[in-house]
Amino acid sequence: MTYTLKGETGDWEVVIGMEVHAQVTANTKLFSGAATSFGAEPNSQVSMVDAAMPGMLPVLNKYCVEQAVRTGLGLNAQINNYSVFERKNYFYPDLPQGYQISQFLHPIVGKGVVEIDLPDGTTKNIGVTRLHLEQDAGKSLHDQHPTKSFVDLNRSGSALMEIVSEPDLRGPEESAAYLSKLRMILRYLGTCDGNMEEGSMRADVNVSVRKFGAELGTRCEIKNVNSVKAVQQAIEYEARRQIEIIEGGGTIKQETRLWDPVKMETRSMRSKEEAHDYRYFPDPDLLPLEFDDAYVQSIKATLPELPDQKKHRFMKDFGLPLYDATVLIAEKPRAEYFESAANDRDPKLVANWILNELMGLLNKEGKDIVDSPIAAHQIGGLVALIQDNTISGKIAKDVFAEMYQTGKDADKIVEEKGLKQITDSGAIEKIIEAIIAANPDNVAGYKAGKDKLFGFFVGQVMKETGGKANPAIINDLLKKKLS
């Protein structure tokens, strides 16, 4: 699947690498015991360490280390038994120390790989360069006062995993698929909640363009993009901006840019720093982080079944097509809902009811599967009634609508409303004979080659039986009677 942008001088290839900052799911911060809950009053979750008071020393949070190792294993990555925390020096009002404790030369996780699913049904492997642990900065608030900026340090010191990809992404679709899959893996692992709108997952997107087969172009980094859709829009705009500059005889400056979702454009923020600009050096307050293989294996033993494993199992064990399996595993609760509903039922039929009917209604109301008024076993019960010919597929839609409104079981609704399918072929035969006798013109027309009239007879039988006659029996008997 090749993504190409056309310019005045021909076709251009867009090359993308991503740095994703994922806030570690943990009750306390990376180097202090302060809380990390979202939405607290400004500056209400700040310890002396987070505020960089003199003499305060960082103490590494063991659980955050476990979460980083767990994530590395989920990314099929090399876990480094030896890693070093360094000071990344830069000034910003919401960075109290004047440096950020991060990892540079020796990260906790090395090279890995993420398999992405593309819209055309193919998959592609995207390389992960590294994952390192670092503390978050605070937050500057520029909209609270007409002439002043305020600083909220609640986020200061929260544990972040920075996950850096190789420049293997080509175009907005692949980038969206990568970010979505990464978020999915983190959620399955329970290492980050992936809520981009709350800022607990943010993407820095590096974009460059080149002629096919040429050397890599100069990249620009788009900072802190906070949704999958915004990533796609930012790449589209930035790539076209770079092509226009190059084709106009200009050169691309390596810089950091911001995405403006209102104007739908990127704008320059600052010239891009290199690593030496930050004057990295090992943090003298923290010893190197060392652990053995047994520690890694103990964490590996706790890993859940991951999205790709689940996807391939759904295809193999349930016979689902790639599309159905991919959509079902997109959210862990959705996959669990399907498995529960498909217990001893026709899995393809169950998948259809979940994806087409249930998800359609939930999406319309902005709800997730966990908010569904219909429980998984109830969908299974509805499918069971269709499978054993108690109700037809048409009546099942009415039953489903009632289930969604009332939360009642399908068999109870069928019983209360007398919706059981008529499968008595003798009773259906009598109705068919009466309808044929009452419509001699249509019988003659059908026999003269007007095949569409067959639908008329089916409709008449359904009308006479209140839609409860078994369609297969109707078709079979009608063909015999009309021939």
The 8 nearest C-alpha neighbors of each residue, nearest first, counted from 0:
[[1, 2, 119, 121, 117, 169, 173, 118],
 [2, 0, 3, 169, 170, 12, 13, 173],
 [3, 1, 170, 169, 0, 4, 12, 13],
 [4, 2, 12, 11, 10, 1, 5, 13],
 [3, 5, 11, 10, 6, 12, 2, 13],
 [6, 4, 10, 9, 11, 3, 7, 8],
 [7, 5, 9, 8, 10, 4, 242, 11],
 [6, 8, 9, 5, 246, 10, 243, 242],
 [7, 9, 6, 246, 10, 5, 11, 242],
 [10, 8, 6, 7, 5, 11, 210, 4],
 [9, 11, 5, 4, 6, 3, 210, 12],
 [12, 10, 210, 4, 209, 3, 5, 211],
 [11, 13, 209, 3, 208, 211, 210, 14],
 [12, 14, 208, 169, 170, 207, 15, 11],
 [15, 13, 169, 207, 208, 206, 168, 166],
 [16, 14, 206, 168, 166, 205, 169, 13],
 [17, 15, 166, 205, 164, 165, 168, 204],
 [16, 18, 204, 164, 203, 163, 205, 19],
 [17, 19, 163, 203, 162, 202, 164, 161],
 [18, 20, 202, 162, 161, 201, 203, 17],
 [19, 21, 161, 201, 200, 160, 159, 202],
 [22, 20, 200, 160, 159, 199, 19, 23],
 [23, 21, 159, 199, 191, 158, 200, 160],
 [22, 24, 191, 158, 159, 190, 25, 21],
 [23, 25, 191, 190, 22, 192, 189, 26],
 [26, 24, 27, 23, 63, 28, 62, 35],
 [25, 27, 35, 34, 24, 28, 36, 33],
 [28, 26, 34, 32, 33, 25, 35, 31],
 [29, 27, 157, 31, 158, 30, 156, 33],
 [28, 30, 158, 60, 157, 59, 31, 156],
 [29, 31, 58, 59, 57, 28, 60, 156],
 [32, 30, 28, 33, 29, 48, 58, 57],
 [31, 33, 27, 28, 34, 30, 46, 29],
 [34, 32, 27, 46, 31, 44, 28, 45],
 [35, 33, 27, 44, 26, 36, 32, 28],
 [34, 36, 27, 26, 28, 37, 157, 33],
 [37, 35, 34, 39, 38, 26, 44, 27],
 [38, 36, 39, 35, 197, 154, 153, 199],
 [37, 39, 40, 36, 41, 197, 153, 35],
 [40, 38, 37, 41, 36, 43, 44, 153],
 [39, 41, 43, 42, 38, 44, 153, 151],
 [42, 40, 151, 43, 153, 39, 152, 44],
 [43, 41, 153, 152, 151, 44, 45, 40],
 [42, 44, 41, 40, 45, 153, 39, 152],
 [45, 43, 153, 42, 34, 33, 46, 35],
 [46, 44, 153, 49, 42, 43, 33, 152],
 [45, 47, 49, 48, 33, 50, 44, 31],
 [46, 48, 50, 52, 49, 51, 55, 45],
 [47, 49, 51, 46, 55, 50, 52, 31],
 [50, 48, 46, 51, 156, 47, 45, 155],
 [49, 51, 47, 48, 52, 95, 46, 45],
 [52, 50, 48, 96, 49, 95, 47, 53],
 [51, 53, 47, 50, 55, 48, 54, 49],
 [54, 52, 55, 51, 47, 48, 56, 50],
 [53, 55, 56, 52, 51, 48, 47, 57],
 [56, 54, 48, 53, 52, 51, 47, 57],
 [55, 57, 54, 58, 48, 284, 30, 285],
 [58, 56, 30, 59, 31, 48, 55, 284],
 [59, 57, 30, 31, 60, 56, 285, 29],
 [58, 60, 30, 29, 61, 57, 31, 285],
 [59, 61, 29, 63, 62, 30, 58, 64],
 [62, 60, 64, 63, 59, 65, 29, 66],
 [61, 63, 65, 64, 60, 66, 25, 67],
 [64, 62, 66, 65, 61, 60, 67, 29],
 [63, 65, 67, 61, 62, 66, 68, 60],
 [66, 64, 62, 68, 63, 67, 69, 61],
 [65, 67, 69, 63, 64, 68, 190, 70],
 [68, 66, 70, 64, 69, 65, 71, 63],
 [67, 69, 71, 65, 70, 66, 72, 64],
 [70, 68, 66, 72, 67, 71, 65, 73],
 [71, 69, 73, 67, 68, 72, 66, 74],
 [70, 72, 68, 74, 76, 73, 69, 108],
 [71, 73, 75, 69, 74, 70, 76, 68],
 [74, 72, 70, 71, 75, 69, 184, 305],
 [73, 75, 71, 76, 72, 111, 112, 113],
 [76, 74, 72, 111, 73, 112, 71, 77],
 [111, 75, 77, 71, 74, 110, 72, 109],
 [76, 78, 109, 110, 108, 79, 111, 75],
 [79, 77, 108, 109, 76, 80, 107, 71],
 [78, 80, 107, 81, 108, 77, 82, 109],
 [81, 79, 290, 289, 291, 78, 82, 107],
 [82, 80, 289, 79, 288, 287, 290, 107],
 [83, 81, 105, 288, 107, 106, 287, 79],
 [82, 84, 287, 105, 288, 102, 85, 106],
 [85, 83, 102, 101, 282, 281, 100, 287],
 [86, 84, 281, 282, 280, 101, 102, 100],
 [85, 87, 100, 282, 279, 280, 99, 98],
 [88, 86, 279, 99, 98, 277, 100, 85],
 [87, 89, 98, 277, 278, 86, 97, 99],
 [90, 88, 98, 97, 277, 87, 91, 99],
 [91, 89, 97, 92, 94, 88, 98, 96],
 [90, 92, 94, 93, 89, 97, 95, 136],
 [93, 91, 94, 90, 95, 150, 139, 137],
 [92, 94, 137, 91, 138, 95, 150, 139],
 [95, 93, 91, 136, 92, 97, 96, 137],
 [94, 96, 97, 51, 50, 93, 92, 49],
 [97, 95, 98, 51, 94, 99, 50, 49],
 [96, 98, 90, 95, 94, 89, 88, 91],
 [99, 97, 88, 96, 87, 89, 86, 100],
 [98, 100, 87, 86, 101, 88, 134, 97],
 [101, 99, 86, 85, 133, 134, 87, 84],
 [100, 102, 133, 85, 84, 99, 132, 86],
 [103, 101, 84, 85, 106, 131, 83, 132],
 [102, 104, 105, 106, 85, 101, 84, 279],
 [105, 103, 106, 102, 83, 82, 85, 84],
 [104, 106, 82, 83, 103, 102, 107, 81],
 [107, 105, 131, 82, 102, 108, 103, 104],
 [106, 108, 82, 79, 131, 78, 130, 105],
 [109, 107, 78, 130, 79, 106, 129, 77],
 [110, 108, 129, 77, 76, 78, 128, 130],
 [109, 111, 128, 76, 129, 127, 77, 108],
 [76, 112, 110, 127, 75, 74, 126, 77],
 [111, 113, 126, 127, 125, 74, 75, 124],
 [114, 112, 125, 124, 74, 115, 126, 111],
 [113, 115, 124, 123, 125, 122, 112, 116],
 [116, 114, 123, 122, 177, 176, 124, 113],
 [117, 115, 122, 121, 176, 120, 123, 114],
 [116, 118, 121, 119, 120, 122, 115, 176],
 [117, 119, 120, 116, 121, 172, 176, 322],
 [118, 120, 117, 121, 0, 116, 122, 322],
 [121, 119, 118, 117, 116, 122, 321, 322],
 [122, 120, 117, 119, 116, 123, 118, 0],
 [121, 123, 116, 115, 117, 114, 120, 124],
 [124, 122, 115, 114, 125, 116, 121, 117],
 [123, 125, 114, 113, 115, 112, 126, 122],
 [126, 124, 113, 112, 167, 114, 123, 127],
 [125, 127, 112, 165, 164, 111, 128, 124],
 [126, 128, 164, 111, 112, 110, 165, 129],
 [129, 127, 110, 164, 163, 165, 109, 126],
 [130, 128, 109, 110, 163, 108, 127, 162],
 [131, 129, 162, 108, 161, 163, 160, 109],
 [130, 132, 106, 161, 107, 160, 102, 108],
 [133, 131, 160, 159, 101, 102, 161, 158],
 [132, 134, 101, 159, 100, 158, 160, 102],
 [133, 135, 156, 158, 157, 159, 100, 29],
 [136, 134, 156, 157, 155, 159, 158, 154],
 [135, 137, 155, 94, 93, 154, 156, 134],
 [138, 136, 155, 152, 93, 154, 151, 94],
 [137, 139, 151, 93, 150, 152, 140, 136],
 [140, 138, 150, 149, 93, 141, 151, 148],
 [141, 139, 149, 148, 142, 150, 138, 143],
 [140, 142, 148, 143, 139, 149, 144, 147],
 [141, 143, 144, 140, 145, 148, 149, 147],
 [144, 142, 141, 140, 145, 149, 148, 147],
 [143, 145, 147, 146, 142, 148, 141, 149],
 [146, 144, 147, 143, 142, 141, 148, 149],
 [147, 145, 144, 148, 141, 143, 142, 149],
 [148, 146, 144, 145, 149, 141, 143, 142],
 [149, 147, 141, 140, 139, 150, 144, 146],
 [148, 150, 140, 139, 147, 141, 151, 143],
 [149, 151, 139, 138, 93, 140, 152, 148],
 [152, 150, 138, 41, 42, 153, 137, 139],
 [151, 153, 137, 155, 42, 154, 138, 45],
 [154, 152, 44, 42, 155, 45, 151, 41],
 [153, 155, 137, 152, 157, 156, 135, 136],
 [156, 154, 137, 136, 152, 135, 153, 157],
 [155, 157, 134, 135, 49, 28, 29, 154],
 [158, 156, 28, 135, 134, 154, 29, 155],
 [159, 157, 29, 134, 23, 28, 22, 133],
 [160, 158, 22, 133, 21, 23, 134, 132],
 [159, 161, 132, 21, 131, 20, 162, 22],
 [160, 162, 20, 131, 130, 19, 159, 163],
 [161, 163, 130, 19, 18, 129, 160, 20],
 [162, 164, 18, 128, 129, 127, 17, 161],
 [165, 163, 127, 128, 17, 16, 126, 18],
 [164, 166, 126, 167, 128, 127, 16, 163],
 [167, 165, 16, 15, 168, 14, 164, 17],
 [168, 166, 165, 125, 16, 15, 169, 126],
 [169, 167, 15, 166, 173, 174, 14, 16],
 [170, 168, 14, 13, 15, 173, 2, 167],
 [169, 171, 2, 13, 172, 173, 174, 168],
 [170, 172, 231, 174, 173, 234, 175, 235],
 [173, 171, 175, 174, 170, 176, 231, 117],
 [174, 172, 176, 175, 171, 170, 168, 177],
 [173, 175, 177, 171, 172, 176, 168, 178],
 [174, 176, 172, 178, 177, 173, 227, 179],
 [175, 177, 173, 179, 174, 178, 115, 180],
 [178, 176, 174, 180, 175, 179, 115, 181],
 [177, 179, 181, 175, 180, 176, 182, 174],
 [180, 178, 176, 182, 177, 181, 175, 183],
 [181, 179, 183, 177, 182, 178, 176, 184],
 [182, 180, 178, 184, 183, 179, 177, 185],
 [181, 183, 185, 179, 180, 193, 184, 178],
 [182, 184, 180, 186, 181, 185, 179, 187],
 [185, 183, 187, 181, 186, 182, 188, 180],
 [186, 184, 188, 182, 191, 190, 187, 183],
 [185, 187, 189, 183, 188, 184, 192, 191],
 [186, 188, 184, 189, 185, 183, 331, 305],
 [189, 187, 185, 186, 190, 184, 303, 302],
 [188, 190, 186, 187, 191, 185, 192, 24],
 [189, 191, 24, 185, 188, 66, 23, 186],
 [192, 190, 24, 23, 185, 193, 189, 22],
 [191, 193, 194, 186, 24, 189, 190, 185],
 [194, 192, 200, 191, 182, 195, 199, 186],
 [195, 193, 197, 196, 199, 192, 200, 198],
 [194, 196, 200, 198, 225, 197, 199, 193],
 [195, 197, 198, 194, 225, 226, 199, 200],
 [198, 196, 195, 194, 199, 37, 200, 225],
 [199, 197, 195, 200, 196, 201, 194, 225],
 [198, 200, 22, 194, 197, 195, 21, 193],
 [201, 199, 21, 195, 198, 193, 20, 194],
 [202, 200, 225, 20, 223, 19, 224, 195],
 [201, 203, 19, 224, 223, 18, 204, 20],
 [202, 204, 222, 18, 223, 221, 17, 19],
 [203, 205, 17, 221, 220, 202, 16, 206],
 [206, 204, 220, 16, 15, 219, 17, 218],
 [207, 205, 15, 218, 219, 14, 204, 220],
 [206, 208, 218, 14, 216, 217, 13, 219],
 [209, 207, 13, 216, 12, 14, 238, 11],
 [210, 208, 12, 216, 11, 213, 211, 215],
 [209, 211, 11, 213, 12, 212, 10, 208],
 [210, 212, 213, 12, 209, 11, 10, 214],
 [211, 213, 210, 214, 209, 12, 215, 11],
 [212, 214, 210, 211, 209, 215, 216, 12],
 [215, 213, 216, 212, 209, 210, 211, 217],
 [216, 214, 209, 213, 217, 207, 208, 14],
 [215, 217, 207, 209, 208, 218, 214, 213],
 [218, 216, 207, 253, 251, 215, 219, 252],
 [219, 217, 207, 206, 253, 205, 216, 220],
 [218, 220, 254, 253, 206, 205, 255, 221],
 [219, 221, 205, 255, 204, 256, 222, 254],
 [222, 220, 256, 204, 257, 203, 255, 205],
 [221, 223, 203, 257, 224, 220, 256, 204],
 [224, 222, 202, 203, 201, 225, 221, 257],
 [225, 223, 202, 201, 222, 230, 226, 203],
 [224, 226, 201, 195, 223, 196, 202, 229],
 [227, 225, 229, 228, 195, 224, 230, 196],
 [226, 228, 230, 229, 175, 231, 178, 179],
 [227, 229, 231, 230, 226, 232, 175, 233],
 [228, 230, 232, 226, 231, 227, 233, 224],
 [231, 229, 227, 233, 228, 232, 224, 234],
 [232, 230, 171, 228, 234, 229, 233, 235],
 [231, 233, 229, 235, 234, 230, 236, 228],
 [232, 234, 230, 236, 235, 231, 229, 237],
 [235, 233, 237, 231, 236, 232, 238, 171],
 [234, 236, 232, 233, 238, 237, 231, 239],
 [237, 235, 233, 239, 234, 238, 240, 264],
 [236, 238, 240, 234, 239, 235, 233, 241],
 [237, 239, 241, 240, 235, 236, 234, 242],
 [238, 240, 242, 236, 241, 237, 243, 235],
 [239, 241, 237, 243, 238, 242, 236, 244],
 [240, 242, 244, 238, 243, 239, 237, 245],
 [243, 241, 239, 245, 244, 240, 246, 238],
 [242, 244, 246, 240, 241, 245, 247, 239],
 [243, 245, 247, 249, 241, 242, 246, 240],
 [246, 244, 249, 242, 248, 247, 243, 250],
 [245, 247, 243, 248, 244, 242, 8, 7],
 [248, 246, 244, 245, 249, 243, 242, 250],
 [247, 249, 245, 246, 244, 250, 243, 242],
 [250, 248, 245, 244, 247, 251, 246, 243],
 [249, 251, 245, 252, 244, 248, 241, 217],
 [250, 252, 217, 253, 241, 249, 245, 244],
 [253, 251, 254, 250, 217, 219, 270, 218],
 [254, 252, 219, 271, 218, 217, 251, 270],
 [255, 253, 271, 270, 219, 252, 269, 220],
 [254, 256, 220, 271, 269, 268, 270, 219],
 [257, 255, 267, 221, 268, 266, 220, 265],
 [256, 258, 265, 266, 221, 222, 268, 259],
 [257, 259, 265, 264, 260, 233, 221, 266],
 [258, 260, 264, 263, 261, 262, 265, 257],
 [261, 259, 263, 262, 258, 264, 229, 233],
 [260, 262, 263, 259, 264, 258, 265, 229],
 [261, 263, 264, 259, 260, 265, 258, 266],
 [264, 262, 260, 261, 259, 265, 258, 232],
 [265, 263, 259, 262, 258, 236, 266, 233],
 [266, 264, 258, 257, 259, 256, 237, 233],
 [265, 267, 256, 257, 268, 264, 258, 259],
 [266, 268, 256, 269, 255, 257, 265, 254],
 [267, 269, 256, 255, 257, 266, 270, 254],
 [270, 268, 255, 254, 267, 271, 256, 272],
 [271, 269, 254, 255, 272, 253, 268, 252],
 [272, 270, 254, 255, 253, 269, 273, 220],
 [271, 273, 276, 270, 274, 277, 254, 275],
 [272, 274, 276, 275, 271, 277, 270, 278],
 [273, 275, 276, 277, 272, 278, 279, 103],
 [276, 274, 278, 277, 273, 279, 272, 87],
 [277, 275, 274, 273, 278, 272, 279, 88],
 [276, 278, 88, 275, 87, 279, 274, 89],
 [279, 277, 275, 276, 88, 87, 280, 274],
 [280, 278, 87, 86, 277, 85, 88, 275],
 [279, 281, 85, 86, 282, 278, 87, 84],
 [282, 280, 85, 84, 283, 86, 83, 279],
 [281, 283, 85, 86, 284, 285, 84, 280],
 [282, 284, 285, 281, 286, 85, 280, 86],
 [285, 283, 282, 56, 286, 57, 281, 58],
 [286, 284, 283, 282, 287, 84, 57, 58],
 [285, 287, 288, 284, 283, 83, 84, 282],
 [288, 286, 83, 82, 289, 285, 84, 81],
 [287, 289, 82, 81, 83, 286, 290, 80],
 [290, 288, 81, 80, 287, 82, 291, 79],
 [289, 291, 80, 294, 81, 288, 292, 295],
 [290, 292, 293, 294, 80, 295, 289, 81],
 [293, 291, 295, 294, 296, 290, 80, 297],
 [292, 294, 296, 295, 291, 297, 290, 298],
 [293, 295, 297, 292, 296, 291, 290, 298],
 [296, 294, 292, 298, 293, 297, 299, 291],
 [295, 297, 299, 293, 298, 294, 292, 300],
 [296, 298, 294, 300, 295, 299, 293, 301],
 [299, 297, 295, 300, 296, 301, 69, 294],
 [298, 300, 296, 301, 302, 297, 295, 69],
 [299, 301, 297, 298, 302, 296, 303, 295],
 [302, 300, 299, 298, 303, 297, 69, 296],
 [303, 301, 299, 300, 304, 188, 298, 69],
 [304, 302, 305, 301, 188, 187, 300, 299],
 [305, 303, 308, 309, 302, 306, 187, 307],
 [304, 306, 308, 307, 303, 309, 187, 184],
 [307, 305, 309, 308, 328, 310, 184, 304],
 [308, 306, 310, 309, 305, 311, 114, 328],
 [309, 307, 311, 305, 310, 306, 312, 304],
 [308, 310, 312, 306, 307, 311, 313, 305],
 [311, 309, 307, 313, 324, 312, 308, 306],
 [310, 312, 314, 308, 313, 309, 315, 307],
 [313, 311, 315, 309, 314, 310, 316, 308],
 [314, 312, 317, 310, 316, 311, 315, 324],
 [313, 315, 319, 318, 311, 312, 317, 316],
 [314, 316, 312, 318, 313, 317, 311, 319],
 [317, 315, 313, 312, 318, 314, 319, 311],
 [316, 318, 313, 319, 314, 315, 346, 347],
 [319, 317, 314, 315, 316, 320, 313, 347],
 [320, 318, 314, 317, 324, 313, 323, 347],
 [319, 321, 323, 322, 314, 324, 318, 325],
 [322, 320, 324, 323, 325, 319, 314, 120],
 [321, 323, 325, 324, 320, 326, 120, 319],
 [324, 322, 326, 325, 320, 321, 327, 319],
 [323, 325, 327, 321, 310, 322, 326, 313],
 [324, 326, 322, 323, 328, 327, 321, 310],
 [327, 325, 329, 323, 324, 328, 322, 354],
 [326, 328, 324, 334, 325, 329, 333, 323],
 [327, 329, 334, 330, 325, 326, 306, 331],
 [330, 328, 326, 327, 325, 183, 331, 333],
 [331, 329, 333, 328, 332, 334, 183, 327],
 [330, 332, 334, 333, 328, 187, 335, 329],
 [333, 331, 335, 334, 330, 336, 369, 368],
 [334, 332, 336, 330, 331, 335, 327, 368],
 [333, 335, 328, 327, 331, 337, 336, 332],
 [334, 336, 332, 338, 333, 337, 339, 331],
 [337, 335, 333, 339, 334, 375, 338, 332],
 [338, 336, 340, 334, 339, 335, 341, 333],
 [339, 337, 341, 335, 340, 336, 334, 342],
 [338, 340, 336, 337, 341, 342, 375, 335],
 [341, 339, 379, 375, 376, 337, 338, 342],
 [342, 340, 344, 346, 338, 339, 337, 349],
 [341, 343, 344, 340, 339, 338, 379, 346],
 [344, 342, 341, 345, 346, 379, 340, 383],
 [345, 343, 341, 342, 346, 383, 379, 382],
 [344, 346, 348, 347, 349, 341, 343, 382],
 [347, 345, 349, 341, 348, 344, 317, 350],
 [348, 346, 350, 349, 345, 351, 319, 318],
 [347, 349, 351, 345, 350, 346, 352, 382],
 [348, 350, 346, 352, 347, 351, 341, 345],
 [351, 349, 347, 353, 348, 352, 354, 346],
 [352, 350, 348, 354, 349, 353, 355, 347],
 [353, 351, 356, 349, 350, 355, 354, 357],
 [354, 352, 357, 350, 351, 356, 355, 358],
 [355, 353, 358, 351, 352, 350, 356, 357],
 [354, 356, 352, 351, 359, 353, 358, 357],
 [357, 355, 352, 359, 358, 353, 354, 360],
 [356, 358, 353, 359, 360, 361, 355, 354],
 [359, 357, 361, 354, 360, 356, 362, 353],
 [358, 360, 356, 362, 357, 361, 355, 363],
 [361, 359, 363, 357, 358, 362, 364, 356],
 [360, 362, 366, 358, 364, 363, 359, 365],
 [363, 361, 365, 364, 359, 360, 358, 366],
 [364, 362, 360, 361, 365, 359, 366, 358],
 [363, 365, 361, 362, 366, 360, 359, 367],
 [364, 366, 362, 363, 361, 367, 360, 370],
 [367, 365, 361, 364, 362, 370, 368, 371],
 [366, 368, 369, 370, 361, 371, 365, 362],
 [367, 369, 371, 370, 333, 366, 332, 361],
 [368, 370, 367, 371, 332, 333, 366, 336],
 [371, 369, 368, 367, 366, 372, 361, 373],
 [370, 372, 368, 373, 369, 374, 367, 361],
 [373, 371, 406, 403, 370, 374, 404, 405],
 [374, 372, 371, 406, 403, 377, 402, 375],
 [375, 373, 377, 376, 372, 371, 378, 406],
 [374, 376, 340, 378, 377, 336, 339, 379],
 [375, 377, 379, 340, 378, 374, 380, 339],
 [378, 376, 380, 374, 379, 375, 408, 373],
 [379, 377, 381, 375, 380, 376, 340, 382],
 [378, 380, 340, 376, 382, 377, 381, 341],
 [379, 381, 377, 383, 378, 382, 376, 409],
 [380, 382, 378, 384, 409, 383, 379, 377],
 [381, 383, 385, 379, 384, 380, 386, 378],
 [382, 384, 386, 380, 381, 385, 379, 387],
 [385, 383, 389, 381, 382, 387, 386, 390],
 [386, 384, 382, 388, 390, 383, 387, 391],
 [387, 385, 383, 384, 388, 382, 389, 345],
 [386, 388, 384, 389, 385, 383, 390, 382],
 [389, 387, 385, 390, 386, 384, 391, 420],
 [388, 390, 384, 420, 419, 387, 385, 391],
 [391, 389, 420, 388, 385, 419, 384, 394],
 [392, 390, 394, 393, 385, 395, 388, 420],
 [391, 393, 395, 394, 385, 396, 390, 388],
 [394, 392, 391, 395, 396, 397, 466, 390],
 [395, 393, 397, 391, 396, 392, 390, 398],
 [394, 396, 398, 392, 393, 397, 399, 391],
 [397, 395, 399, 394, 398, 393, 400, 392],
 [398, 396, 400, 394, 399, 395, 401, 393],
 [397, 399, 395, 401, 396, 400, 402, 394],
 [398, 400, 402, 396, 401, 397, 395, 403],
 [401, 399, 397, 403, 402, 398, 396, 404],
 [400, 402, 404, 398, 399, 403, 405, 397],
 [403, 401, 406, 399, 407, 405, 400, 404],
 [404, 402, 400, 401, 406, 405, 372, 373],
 [403, 405, 401, 402, 406, 400, 372, 407],
 [404, 406, 402, 407, 403, 401, 372, 400],
 [405, 407, 402, 372, 373, 403, 404, 408],
 [408, 406, 402, 405, 409, 411, 412, 401],
 [409, 407, 411, 410, 377, 402, 412, 406],
 [408, 410, 412, 381, 411, 413, 398, 380],
 [411, 409, 413, 412, 408, 414, 380, 381],
 [410, 412, 414, 408, 409, 413, 415, 407],
 [413, 411, 415, 409, 414, 410, 416, 408],
 [412, 414, 418, 410, 416, 411, 415, 417],
 [415, 413, 411, 417, 412, 416, 410, 418],
 [416, 414, 412, 413, 417, 411, 418, 410],
 [417, 415, 413, 418, 414, 412, 411, 419],
 [416, 418, 414, 413, 415, 419, 412, 420],
 [417, 419, 413, 416, 420, 467, 414, 390],
 [420, 418, 389, 390, 417, 413, 421, 467],
 [419, 421, 467, 390, 389, 468, 469, 422],
 [422, 420, 468, 467, 423, 469, 419, 427],
 [421, 423, 469, 424, 420, 468, 472, 427],
 [422, 424, 425, 426, 421, 427, 468, 428],
 [425, 423, 427, 426, 422, 428, 472, 421],
 [424, 426, 428, 423, 427, 429, 422, 430],
 [427, 425, 429, 428, 424, 423, 430, 421],
 [426, 428, 424, 430, 429, 425, 431, 423],
 [429, 427, 425, 431, 426, 430, 424, 432],
 [430, 428, 432, 426, 431, 427, 433, 425],
 [429, 431, 427, 433, 428, 432, 434, 426],
 [432, 430, 428, 434, 433, 429, 435, 427],
 [431, 433, 435, 429, 430, 434, 436, 428],
 [434, 432, 436, 430, 431, 435, 437, 429],
 [433, 435, 437, 431, 436, 432, 438, 430],
 [436, 434, 432, 438, 437, 433, 431, 439],
 [435, 437, 433, 434, 438, 432, 439, 431],
 [436, 438, 434, 435, 439, 433, 432, 440],
 [437, 439, 435, 441, 440, 436, 434, 442],
 [440, 438, 442, 441, 436, 443, 437, 435],
 [441, 439, 443, 442, 438, 444, 445, 437],
 [440, 442, 444, 443, 439, 438, 445, 452],
 [443, 441, 439, 445, 440, 444, 446, 438],
 [444, 442, 440, 446, 441, 445, 447, 439],
 [443, 445, 441, 447, 442, 446, 449, 440],
 [446, 444, 449, 442, 447, 448, 443, 450],
 [445, 447, 443, 448, 444, 442, 449, 481],
 [448, 446, 444, 445, 449, 443, 450, 442],
 [447, 449, 446, 445, 450, 444, 451, 443],
 [450, 448, 445, 451, 444, 452, 447, 446],
 [449, 451, 452, 448, 445, 453, 446, 454],
 [452, 450, 453, 449, 454, 455, 445, 448],
 [453, 451, 455, 454, 450, 445, 449, 456],
 [452, 454, 451, 456, 455, 450, 457, 445],
 [455, 453, 457, 452, 456, 451, 458, 450],
 [454, 456, 452, 458, 453, 457, 459, 451],
 [455, 457, 459, 453, 458, 454, 460, 452],
 [458, 456, 454, 460, 459, 455, 461, 453],
 [457, 459, 461, 455, 456, 460, 462, 454],
 [460, 458, 462, 456, 461, 457, 463, 455],
 [461, 459, 463, 457, 462, 458, 464, 456],
 [460, 462, 466, 458, 464, 459, 463, 465],
 [463, 461, 459, 465, 460, 464, 466, 458],
 [462, 464, 460, 461, 465, 459, 430, 466],
 [463, 465, 461, 466, 462, 467, 468, 460],
 [466, 464, 462, 467, 463, 461, 468, 460],
 [465, 467, 461, 464, 468, 462, 394, 463],
 [468, 466, 420, 465, 464, 421, 469, 418],
 [469, 467, 421, 420, 466, 464, 470, 461],
 [468, 470, 472, 471, 422, 421, 420, 473],
 [471, 469, 473, 472, 468, 474, 391, 457],
 [470, 472, 474, 473, 469, 475, 476, 468],
 [471, 473, 475, 469, 470, 474, 476, 424],
 [474, 472, 470, 476, 471, 475, 477, 469],
 [475, 473, 477, 471, 472, 476, 478, 470],
 [474, 476, 472, 478, 473, 477, 471, 479],
 [477, 475, 479, 473, 478, 474, 472, 480],
 [476, 478, 480, 474, 479, 475, 481, 473],
 [479, 477, 481, 475, 476, 480, 482, 474],
 [478, 480, 476, 477, 482, 481, 475, 474],
 [481, 479, 477, 482, 478, 476, 432, 431],
 [482, 480, 478, 479, 477, 442, 446, 445],
 [481, 479, 480, 478, 446, 477, 445, 442]]
